[in-house]
Amino acid sequence: MARCRPSSSRPTLPTFTFLEHSARGMLRQEVLDFILDHGLRVRAAGATHVTVLERDLSRALRDSSLARQARGWIVLVSDDERLLTCYRRADASSFLRRKSKHRLNGGRPHRDTGWRNAEGRRGVGRASHAGS
């Protein structure tokens, strides 16, 4: 996963979309601050995605209520540190890992999406399927 260095400056004015999504998802300011301070930054799809990985936190922070509340949140930050949007996913860390691999492959899908026959084996072409 491509990692970015944490920024030392605080984000500037949030976008309307960020305000709308954070209100709908009930993302409190102290949880947002925790995500921005302790979250992993991944550059993907033209923005920096910030999410908290509990395994990377110290034992004291991992057991905190803020860490539990930050679980699953992804915050998108622009290059000029503007809060773009936020959303929740149960699989936030694996989602970002897939997204960054997709970017590294030049926008092509990172997994094999090729045609497979009924047994789950990759066919050589439609001719191999026609005979079965």
Kinemage of the C-alpha trace (Angstrom):
@kinemage 1
@onewidth
@group {chain A} dominant
@subgroup {mainchain}
@vectorlist {calphas} color= white
{ca met a 1} P 0.000 0.000 0.000
{ca ala a 2} L 1.424 3.404 -0.951
{ca arg a 3} L 1.809 5.457 2.204
{ca cys a 4} L 2.018 9.218 2.523
{ca arg a 5} L 3.719 11.178 5.219
{ca pro a 6} L 1.369 12.704 7.765
{ca ser a 7} L 0.886 16.401 7.311
{ca ser a 8} L 1.917 18.732 10.074
{ca ser a 9} L -0.759 21.299 9.180
{ca arg a 10} L -4.436 20.952 9.976
{ca pro a 11} L -6.924 20.704 7.108
{ca thr a 12} L -8.460 23.895 5.822
{ca leu a 13} L -12.154 24.532 5.225
{ca pro a 14} L -14.138 21.352 4.554
{ca thr a 15} L -16.229 20.964 1.420
{ca phe a 16} L -20.016 20.916 1.565
{ca thr a 17} L -19.899 17.196 0.727
{ca phe a 18} L -17.664 16.530 3.724
{ca leu a 19} L -19.983 18.461 6.040
{ca glu a 20} L -23.012 16.621 4.683
{ca his a 21} L -21.451 13.140 4.950
{ca ser a 22} L -19.930 13.740 8.382
{ca ala a 23} L -23.291 14.955 9.699
{ca arg a 24} L -25.161 12.014 8.169
{ca gly a 25} L -22.642 9.532 9.567
{ca met a 26} L -22.395 11.391 12.879
{ca leu a 27} L -18.606 11.834 12.709
{ca arg a 28} L -17.779 13.885 15.788
{ca gln a 29} L -14.954 16.450 15.724
{ca glu a 30} L -12.835 14.604 18.305
{ca val a 31} L -13.089 11.387 16.272
{ca leu a 32} L -12.119 13.290 13.101
{ca asp a 33} L -9.110 14.774 14.933
{ca phe a 34} L -8.116 11.275 16.099
{ca ile a 35} L -8.335 9.935 12.523
{ca leu a 36} L -6.253 12.805 11.141
{ca asp a 37} L -3.658 12.533 13.935
{ca his a 38} L -3.281 8.734 14.113
{ca gly a 39} L -4.561 7.480 10.781
{ca leu a 40} L -2.673 5.863 7.939
{ca arg a 41} L -2.462 8.098 4.863
{ca val a 42} L -2.754 6.391 1.486
{ca arg a 43} L -2.541 8.218 -1.823
{ca ala a 44} L -5.090 6.756 -4.267
{ca ala a 45} L -7.487 8.013 -6.940
{ca gly a 46} L -6.112 11.572 -6.858
{ca ala a 47} L -6.621 12.163 -3.134
{ca thr a 48} L -5.166 11.145 0.206
{ca his a 49} L -7.308 8.621 2.074
{ca val a 50} L -6.887 8.579 5.854
{ca thr a 51} L -8.077 5.681 7.999
{ca val a 52} L -7.110 4.328 11.402
{ca leu a 53} L -5.565 0.877 11.542
{ca glu a 54} L -5.974 -0.337 15.092
{ca arg a 55} L -3.059 -2.770 14.804
{ca asp a 56} L -0.732 0.225 14.195
{ca leu a 57} L -1.849 2.056 17.345
{ca ser a 58} L -0.187 1.791 20.728
{ca arg a 59} L -1.921 -0.493 23.254
{ca ala a 60} L -3.293 2.503 25.196
{ca leu a 61} L -4.782 4.110 22.069
{ca arg a 62} L -6.043 0.804 20.656
{ca asp a 63} L -8.287 0.273 23.683
{ca ser a 64} L -9.656 3.830 23.710
{ca ser a 65} L -13.207 4.765 22.844
{ca leu a 66} L -11.932 7.127 20.128
{ca ala a 67} L -10.199 4.222 18.361
{ca arg a 68} L -13.441 2.213 18.450
{ca gln a 69} L -15.416 5.168 17.086
{ca ala a 70} L -12.822 5.796 14.351
{ca arg a 71} L -13.036 2.177 13.156
{ca gly a 72} L -14.095 1.980 9.514
{ca trp a 73} L -14.034 5.710 8.750
{ca ile a 74} L -12.202 6.889 5.635
{ca val a 75} L -11.513 10.620 5.304
{ca leu a 76} L -10.449 12.022 1.921
{ca val a 77} L -8.077 14.984 1.991
{ca ser a 78} L -6.949 17.019 -1.023
{ca asp a 79} L -3.359 17.993 -1.775
{ca asp a 80} L -3.908 21.349 -0.077
{ca glu a 81} L -5.232 19.521 3.040
{ca arg a 82} L -8.898 20.342 2.396
{ca leu a 83} L -11.406 17.828 3.772
{ca leu a 84} L -13.150 16.477 0.661
{ca thr a 85} L -15.490 13.802 1.973
{ca cys a 86} L -15.765 10.957 4.448
{ca tyr a 87} L -17.530 7.641 4.575
{ca arg a 88} L -17.641 4.415 6.546
{ca arg a 89} L -16.726 0.945 5.350
{ca ala a 90} L -16.475 -2.196 7.431
{ca asp a 91} L -13.409 -3.207 5.366
{ca ala a 92} L -11.704 0.215 5.227
{ca ser a 93} L -8.098 -1.010 5.306
{ca ser a 94} L -8.556 -3.753 2.699
{ca phe a 95} L -10.616 -1.378 0.543
{ca leu a 96} L -7.757 1.143 0.497
{ca arg a 97} L -5.241 -1.601 -0.201
{ca arg a 98} L -7.278 -2.698 -3.246
{ca lys a 99} L -7.715 0.902 -4.375
{ca ser a 100} L -3.982 1.659 -4.227
{ca lys a 101} L -3.147 -1.591 -6.087
{ca his a 102} L -5.681 -0.624 -8.758
{ca arg a 103} L -3.856 2.707 -9.168
{ca leu a 104} L -0.451 1.008 -9.346
{ca asn a 105} L -1.708 -1.221 -12.177
{ca gly a 106} L -2.459 1.819 -14.325
{ca gly a 107} L -6.180 1.786 -13.578
{ca arg a 108} L -6.628 -1.835 -14.656
{ca pro a 109} L -8.320 -4.264 -12.282
{ca his a 110} L -5.778 -5.816 -9.939
{ca arg a 111} L -7.278 -9.277 -9.956
{ca asp a 112} L -7.921 -11.699 -12.730
{ca thr a 113} L -11.393 -11.095 -14.106
{ca gly a 114} L -10.902 -13.346 -17.125
{ca trp a 115} L -13.376 -15.911 -18.374
{ca arg a 116} L -13.504 -19.237 -16.534
{ca asn a 117} L -15.203 -22.515 -17.416
{ca ala a 118} L -17.690 -24.405 -15.243
{ca glu a 119} L -14.883 -26.108 -13.277
{ca gly a 120} L -13.356 -22.745 -12.436
{ca arg a 121} L -10.401 -23.191 -14.784
{ca arg a 122} L -9.286 -20.461 -17.099
{ca gly a 123} L -10.316 -21.198 -20.677
{ca val a 124} L -8.026 -20.723 -23.662
{ca gly a 125} L -10.869 -19.144 -25.563
{ca arg a 126} L -14.458 -19.720 -26.457
{ca ala a 127} L -13.467 -22.789 -28.499
{ca ser a 128} L -12.471 -24.640 -25.327
{ca his a 129} L -15.890 -23.892 -23.801
{ca ala a 130} L -17.806 -24.916 -26.931
{ca gly a 131} L -16.634 -28.511 -26.704
{ca ser a 132} L -17.977 -29.055 -23.187
